[in-house]
Amino acid sequence: MKIGIAGTGRMGAAIAQRLMGLNHDVAVWNRTPEKTKPLADAGAKVAASPAALADGVEAVITILTDDRAIDALYNGPQGLLSGDARGKLFIEMSTVRPDVEMVLEAKVRQKGAVLVECPVGGTTGPAREGKLFGFAGGADADVARARPLLEQMCRRVEHCGPVGAGTRMKLAINLPLYVYWQALGEALLLCRSLGIEPGRLIDILADTSGASNAIKTRGPSVAAYLAGRDPGPPAMTVDLVCKDLRTMIGEAKVLGGTLPAAETALKCFEDAAKSGLGSADQSALPARWAKREL
Ligand SMILES: NC(=O)c1ccc[n+]([C@@H]2O[C@H](COP(=O)([O-])OP(=O)(O)OC[C@H]3O[C@@H](n4cnc5c(N)ncnc54)[C@H](OP(=O)(O)O)[C@@H]3O)[C@@H](O)[C@H]2O)c1
């Protein structure tokens, strides 16, 4: 299938690798052109603009930072929707407010095309292996059309409802995870005086009822931060976590609710970003808390 990926950041590039590995004909575009080079070296075509990308493919995938990025990519003068988009399938996978996807869907529909949202659980490793968890939103027929492609990216695809429902579910699944990172930092602080080697300490905490699934994959990274070793390249950054938490809190306000645990987690992540950890992996947060001066 001819697939275009607009936005080859960490997740976009990992998804491109996955789809190229399945022998799809993949074309890419990214605002910062250097980030397309490893994909071009591996055989991807590089389009001159989002419009040119959309022109040459049957399906376009986007996974971008936030609503401003979506607006720039879709609605800019050389944007994905600036040409003849009739009949095309757009799969929008960013983590944003539901209304951003709903407004976008209306614009895509006006162009005679189809939009399915599918934000994902899982980070770059699962993206490269096709093992994400997709939270799809869209009309039944549109999700059915997108499903074969979604299932090549995801180990599980849940159709949550119309466009907007997938992003709402995605915000919900991330909330306990971000609160967990701070709770883990506080648990590690309590254990500090025990002097247990970080790898063993994480192994103990991972094998208990209070553990999140995330410690099974990111535990070695937390242990590396604790030990002052190189944790490797970041997957989900502290800055992106702050964006997600602000999005959840904003969404709850619209619904008339409050999220006190998420608000505290946001404050802790924002402090970490201010201390210079904005581009570090989210797993830096618990280690920072455990190592702070008392
Ligand atoms: N990383 C994860 O583990 C993970 C997991 C699940 C979901 N997500 C979600 O997936 C999305 C992408 O995350 P990521 O980690 O791949 O982020 P990333 O590496 O920072 O990539 C972001 C992408 O958005 C593009 N972008 C940002 N602002 C733009 C603008 N104004 N105009 C055009 N392009 C713009 C970037 O282009 P440039 O390269 O030019 O900056 C890049 O291609 C986010 O919504 C995140 O919350 C991430």
The ligand as an SDF file (V2000), in Angstrom:
LIG
                    3D

 48 52  0  0  0  0  0  0  0  0999 V2000
    7.0050    9.1270   22.4680 N   0  0  0  0  0  0  0  0  0  0  0  0
    6.1290    8.2610   22.9630 C   0  0  0  0  0  0  0  0  0  0  0  0
    6.4890    7.3080   23.6480 O   0  0  0  0  0  0  0  0  0  0  0  0
    4.6500    8.4260   22.6810 C   0  0  0  0  0  0  0  0  0  0  0  0
    3.7960    7.3460   22.9450 C   0  0  0  0  0  0  0  0  0  0  0  0
    2.4220    7.4770   22.6650 C   0  0  0  0  0  0  0  0  0  0  0  0
    1.9310    8.6820   22.1680 C   0  0  0  0  0  0  0  0  0  0  0  0
    2.7970    9.7260   21.9450 N   0  0  0  0  0  0  0  0  0  0  0  0
    2.2380   10.9640   21.3840 C   0  0  0  0  0  0  0  0  0  0  0  0
    2.6310   10.9920   20.0130 O   0  0  0  0  0  0  0  0  0  0  0  0
    2.8480   12.3330   19.5840 C   0  0  0  0  0  0  0  0  0  0  0  0
    4.2720   12.4600   19.0390 C   0  0  0  0  0  0  0  0  0  0  0  0
    5.2010   12.0950   20.0550 O   0  0  0  0  0  0  0  0  0  0  0  0
    6.7710   11.9130   19.7120 P   0  0  0  0  0  0  0  0  0  0  0  0
    7.3870   11.3570   20.9590 O   0  0  0  0  0  0  0  0  0  0  0  0
    6.9680   11.2120   18.4150 O   0  0  0  0  0  0  0  0  0  0  0  0
    7.1980   13.4510   19.5990 O   0  0  0  0  0  0  0  0  0  0  0  0
    8.4220   14.0950   18.8010 P   0  0  0  0  0  0  0  0  0  0  0  0
    9.5360   13.1130   18.6370 O   0  0  0  0  0  0  0  0  0  0  0  0
    8.7090   15.3840   19.4860 O   0  0  0  0  0  0  0  0  0  0  0  0
    7.7900   14.3730   17.3430 O   0  0  0  0  0  0  0  0  0  0  0  0
    6.8340   15.3650   17.1510 C   0  0  0  0  0  0  0  0  0  0  0  0
    6.5660   15.5530   15.6790 C   0  0  0  0  0  0  0  0  0  0  0  0
    5.6520   16.6710   15.5190 O   0  0  0  0  0  0  0  0  0  0  0  0
    6.2470   17.6060   14.5930 C   0  0  0  0  0  0  0  0  0  0  0  0
    5.8210   18.9800   14.8960 N   0  0  0  0  0  0  0  0  0  0  0  0
    5.7350   19.5720   16.1030 C   0  0  0  0  0  0  0  0  0  0  0  0
    5.3000   20.8410   15.9910 N   0  0  0  0  0  0  0  0  0  0  0  0
    5.1190   21.0530   14.6580 C   0  0  0  0  0  0  0  0  0  0  0  0
    4.6510   22.1660   13.9100 C   0  0  0  0  0  0  0  0  0  0  0  0
    4.2810   23.3140   14.4870 N   0  0  0  0  0  0  0  0  0  0  0  0
    4.5860   22.0390   12.5580 N   0  0  0  0  0  0  0  0  0  0  0  0
    4.9210   20.8580   11.9550 C   0  0  0  0  0  0  0  0  0  0  0  0
    5.3640   19.7690   12.6260 N   0  0  0  0  0  0  0  0  0  0  0  0
    5.4370   19.8680   13.9600 C   0  0  0  0  0  0  0  0  0  0  0  0
    7.7320   17.4190   14.7960 C   0  0  0  0  0  0  0  0  0  0  0  0
    8.4570   18.0050   13.7400 O   0  0  0  0  0  0  0  0  0  0  0  0
   10.0020   18.4700   13.9920 P   0  0  0  0  0  0  0  0  0  0  0  0
   10.8030   17.2190   13.9330 O   0  0  0  0  0  0  0  0  0  0  0  0
   10.2570   19.4270   12.9110 O   0  0  0  0  0  0  0  0  0  0  0  0
   10.0390   19.1160   15.3630 O   0  0  0  0  0  0  0  0  0  0  0  0
    7.8200   15.8950   14.8570 C   0  0  0  0  0  0  0  0  0  0  0  0
    7.6910   15.3260   13.5830 O   0  0  0  0  0  0  0  0  0  0  0  0
    2.5620   13.2150   20.8140 C   0  0  0  0  0  0  0  0  0  0  0  0
    1.2280   13.6610   20.7510 O   0  0  0  0  0  0  0  0  0  0  0  0
    2.7710   12.2520   21.9860 C   0  0  0  0  0  0  0  0  0  0  0  0
    2.0450   12.6670   23.1350 O   0  0  0  0  0  0  0  0  0  0  0  0
    4.1420    9.6100   22.1770 C   0  0  0  0  0  0  0  0  0  0  0  0
  1  2  1  0
  2  3  2  0
  2  4  1  0
  4  5  1  0
  4 48  2  0
  5  6  2  0
  6  7  1  0
  7  8  2  0
  8  9  1  0
  8 48  1  0
  9 10  1  0
  9 46  1  0
 10 11  1  0
 11 12  1  0
 11 44  1  0
 12 13  1  0
 13 14  1  0
 14 15  2  0
 14 16  1  0
 14 17  1  0
 17 18  1  0
 18 19  2  0
 18 20  1  0
 18 21  1  0
 21 22  1  0
 22 23  1  0
 23 24  1  0
 23 42  1  0
 24 25  1  0
 25 26  1  0
 25 36  1  0
 26 27  1  0
 26 35  1  0
 27 28  2  0
 28 29  1  0
 29 30  1  0
 29 35  2  0
 30 31  1  0
 30 32  2  0
 32 33  1  0
 33 34  2  0
 34 35  1  0
 36 37  1  0
 36 42  1  0
 37 38  1  0
 38 39  2  0
 38 40  1  0
 38 41  1  0
 42 43  1  0
 44 45  1  0
 44 46  1  0
 46 47  1  0
M  CHG  2   8   1  16  -1
M  END
$$$$
